[in-house]
């Protein structure tokens, strides 16, 4: 019985993850756009925010840390 309950919970959580998949620009294209900026050293972290955008943290050659919020539909910075 515990196995059936665990399997049901796992299935429901997996289905919920697929329901929240962002639409629009592919994440790989968004990351490539950031990486192709002249002074970007590396992308450190990418998170999906429940409000509907990516939170991306990257570092510049100067060592400065930059945090941006990107709308997945447009691939552009969210002004919030």
trRosetta pair geometry for C-beta under 8 A, 3 or more apart (Angstrom, degrees):
i j d omega theta_ij theta_ji phi_ij phi_ji
1 4 5.7 -52 -153 32 36 111
1 5 6.6 33 152 -16 67 105
2 5 5.7 -55 -149 38 34 111
2 6 6.1 34 153 -19 67 108
3 6 5.7 -55 -145 39 30 111
3 7 6.2 30 155 -20 65 107
4 7 5.8 -54 -145 37 29 111
4 8 6.3 31 154 -21 63 106
5 8 5.7 -54 -148 35 30 112
5 9 6.4 29 154 -17 65 106
6 9 5.8 -54 -147 37 31 110
6 10 6.2 32 154 -19 65 108
7 10 5.7 -54 -146 38 30 113
7 11 6.3 32 155 -21 64 107
8 11 5.7 -54 -148 35 29 112
8 12 6.4 25 156 -15 64 108
9 12 5.9 -58 -147 39 29 108
9 13 6.3 26 156 -17 65 108
10 13 6.0 -57 -145 37 28 108
10 14 6.3 28 156 -19 63 109
11 14 5.8 -57 -148 37 28 110
11 15 6.3 28 155 -19 64 107
12 15 5.7 -52 -145 36 32 112
12 16 6.4 35 154 -21 63 105
13 16 5.6 -53 -151 34 33 114
13 17 6.6 38 151 -23 64 102
14 17 5.7 -51 -153 30 34 113
14 18 6.8 29 153 -14 64 103
15 18 5.9 -56 -153 37 34 108
15 19 6.5 39 150 -25 66 106
16 19 5.5 -52 -148 30 34 115
16 20 6.8 23 158 -13 64 107
17 20 6.3 -66 -155 37 30 104
17 21 7.8 60 145 -54 59 81
18 21 5.8 -15 -165 -26 45 115
20 48 7.5 113 137 145 116 142
20 50 8.0 -50 -150 -124 136 67
22 27 7.8 101 62 -58 129 96
22 48 7.0 -151 -32 -134 119 117
22 52 7.3 129 -112 -160 100 64
22 54 7.5 -55 -35 -48 169 92
22 72 3.7 6 167 103 136 171
22 73 7.7 -125 179 -49 96 63
23 72 6.6 119 63 115 37 113
23 73 6.2 25 91 -94 82 82
24 71 7.6 -21 93 137 166 78
24 72 4.7 138 59 132 117 70
24 73 3.6 -165 -71 -120 152 36
24 74 6.6 -36 -173 -22 146 29
24 75 6.9 -156 144 -39 113 77
25 29 5.4 -117 -178 77 94 124
25 30 5.5 101 127 -56 124 98
25 72 5.9 -148 52 -172 82 53
25 73 7.1 84 2 154 84 7
25 74 6.9 -23 -16 100 122 17
25 75 3.5 94 -48 -67 168 103
26 29 4.6 92 64 3 87 103
26 30 7.2 -156 95 -6 46 85
27 30 5.5 -55 -149 36 37 113
27 31 6.2 35 154 -17 69 105
27 46 7.0 99 -167 170 121 151
27 54 6.8 138 -120 -88 95 150
27 72 7.5 -30 -74 -125 73 106
28 31 5.8 -52 -145 38 31 110
28 32 6.2 35 154 -22 64 107
29 32 5.6 -52 -144 36 31 114
29 33 6.4 37 154 -24 63 103
29 75 6.6 -51 110 -119 110 135
30 33 5.8 -52 -153 30 30 114
30 34 6.8 26 150 -14 62 104
30 54 6.6 112 124 46 161 156
30 56 7.4 -158 138 -54 115 152
30 70 5.5 118 -160 146 136 159
30 72 7.5 -71 -50 -118 148 63
30 75 5.4 -152 -93 -140 90 87
31 34 5.8 -57 -153 38 35 110
31 35 6.1 30 153 -17 69 110
31 43 5.9 -52 -149 -36 99 170
31 46 7.0 -51 -85 -75 113 146
31 56 7.5 -171 -97 -131 73 140
32 35 5.7 -56 -141 41 31 110
32 36 6.1 29 159 -20 65 110
33 36 6.1 -59 -146 36 25 109
33 37 7.6 43 148 -38 56 90
33 75 6.8 98 2 172 160 116
34 37 6.0 -39 -169 1 39 114
34 40 6.0 132 154 -111 73 164
34 43 6.2 83 103 -81 132 116
34 56 6.5 -130 -68 141 166 149
34 58 5.9 165 161 -22 130 161
34 68 7.7 -167 -106 40 127 142
35 40 5.7 -137 -131 99 35 140
35 42 8.0 12 -116 -129 94 38
35 43 6.4 -67 -72 -27 94 111
36 40 7.8 28 43 37 18 130
37 40 4.6 83 69 -19 96 115
39 60 4.9 14 136 -156 102 100
39 61 5.0 -101 -164 11 78 105
39 62 7.1 7 178 -9 124 92
40 43 7.5 12 175 -55 124 72
40 58 5.7 -7 -148 149 107 136
40 59 7.6 110 -159 81 62 43
40 60 6.2 -66 -104 -109 39 57
40 61 7.6 35 62 -32 4 78
41 58 7.6 165 54 168 68 89
41 59 4.9 -40 55 100 115 91
41 60 6.0 93 -7 163 96 14
41 61 5.1 143 -64 -79 99 49
41 63 8.0 26 -7 -79 153 37
42 58 6.5 -157 105 -153 38 86
42 59 5.9 9 55 48 73 98
43 46 6.8 17 162 -47 122 101
43 56 6.6 -44 -148 -173 110 104
43 57 7.5 115 -167 83 65 49
43 58 4.5 -46 -108 -99 56 105
44 57 4.9 -53 66 105 105 97
44 58 5.9 168 5 -106 81 38
44 59 6.1 69 -37 -18 117 97
44 65 7.8 -32 13 -135 148 96
45 55 7.8 -13 116 111 98 88
45 56 7.3 171 92 -151 58 42
45 57 4.3 16 51 44 96 113
46 54 6.0 -19 -165 -170 92 113
46 55 7.4 153 -156 80 42 54
46 56 5.2 -2 -108 -107 77 79
46 57 7.7 -148 -66 25 41 69
47 54 7.0 145 76 -161 44 61
47 55 4.5 -11 61 57 98 102
47 56 7.9 -166 27 -71 63 41
48 54 6.2 -40 -101 -104 55 64
48 55 7.8 -163 -78 17 7 80
49 52 7.0 -40 89 34 88 27
49 53 5.3 -3 49 64 117 68
49 54 7.1 171 6 -110 89 12
49 55 5.3 87 -44 -27 111 105
49 69 7.1 -16 6 -137 149 106
52 71 7.6 15 127 -133 92 72
52 72 7.4 -118 169 21 70 105
53 69 4.9 56 123 176 139 93
53 70 5.9 167 -175 75 98 38
53 71 5.4 -52 -111 -91 107 45
53 72 6.5 -172 -125 -16 50 81
53 78 5.0 -40 -122 -25 165 149
54 69 7.1 160 81 -157 48 49
54 70 4.5 -15 59 58 101 98
54 72 6.2 101 -20 -67 99 92
55 67 6.8 -4 -175 -171 90 98
55 68 7.6 169 -152 87 47 41
55 69 5.6 -20 -99 -102 67 73
56 67 7.3 162 84 -153 45 51
56 68 5.3 -15 61 62 94 88
56 69 7.8 165 19 -92 74 24
56 70 6.0 20 0 -4 120 119
57 65 6.7 -7 -170 -173 98 99
57 66 7.2 161 -153 84 50 49
57 67 5.0 -15 -101 -101 79 79
58 65 7.8 161 88 -154 31 56
58 66 5.5 -19 66 62 77 98
58 68 7.9 -13 18 11 100 103
59 63 6.6 -22 -173 -150 112 30
59 64 6.9 156 -154 79 65 40
59 65 5.7 -34 -99 -100 77 58
59 66 7.2 164 -96 16 24 81
60 63 6.9 -37 74 30 76 20
60 64 4.6 5 36 55 118 91
60 66 6.4 75 -35 -19 98 116
68 77 5.4 -79 -165 -119 114 100
69 77 6.7 86 68 -162 60 65
69 78 4.1 -61 109 49 106 111
69 80 6.2 -38 69 34 156 111
70 75 6.6 -9 -178 -160 112 35
70 76 6.9 168 -147 89 74 19
70 77 6.2 -49 -97 -97 63 42
70 78 6.6 -169 -101 -12 9 91
71 74 4.7 29 91 37 119 97
71 75 7.1 -51 79 -1 73 16
71 76 5.7 -3 41 61 106 70
71 77 7.8 37 2 111 86 7
71 78 5.1 120 -47 -71 88 96
72 75 7.3 30 -152 -72 28 52
